[in-house]
Amino acid sequence: MKKLILLLMLSATLHLPLQAQQRSDETAKLKIAASQYEIIELLMQKHEYSQIAGEYRKIITLDLALENEKPLVQATWVIVDGLRQAGQYALGTQMIDEALGAMRLSESKFFLLMAKGKVLKDQGKLQEAIEVFRKAQHFAPAASAVEK
């Protein structure tokens, strides 16, 4: 029993610094993501759209923790909405497709597909938009999904 308690104490002692380090790494990643978002906003204001995808990719490759996926999706929605308003539909679609590949949560995929449907709708690609909205339904919570 003493060995088990000693082992548990040793395990906890070794585990705590690891968790602190992981939190510190995640905090650093979030700070980088925030600065990248600001860079993207400025590029949009300057109408330098050709640089946005590369800057956005830097956020996606940070591999943020699962609990930080929602803010990333929200930021992506805002960026894509700005691109829609600027008529940069292809770039908006490209960013959504890249983000979809990096997302792990169904809710995240749902909101990104909804954004993609809106981009397609704005382009007049109504049938494609309908298909994307239907695909989004597959990622909606089961209780609220429309029966097929």
Steps between C-alpha positions, in 0.01 A plus 500: 500500500784739584656424163171582323465831685862586425448409135183715480677793663793464262264475203309811608825689555619412152157566343444850643799665330398332173149647524642844581731475200213395274291796621792731440547362147129539426503858632790581270313346205192707581708818507646414161152429364374836632783689333444310175132594511599867536738467205220351290264782595760757392564319173127507433489874571789548257327277241808274489297184466776291342685486834205401717499125433864466603444695819189299581686175443738601780205494739374162378843338535524603867295188582308667780348294779148370452352753743638783283339381180184707553682839510692397188175421319354833612805687371482307173131593465585871545784484247290315244213744550740786424621320189138443390429870535811577294393254228798271572291185481769259382731603783221462754419152372869404503538609862191308606618184324839524671337560838263205453800272460642617832182492710414206724168603653172442315373839617803668343442326170131594513573874530773492235270323255231758572750774415594318180133472404462875544800566275355275231158662538656846455663375181167383365606136522170406656503124438852469644391710799204268562732198491741662747217598735377138488850378575512739797192327642705182543718686750211657693419354842279192454208648692474799270593342168233497232384150413612388158 
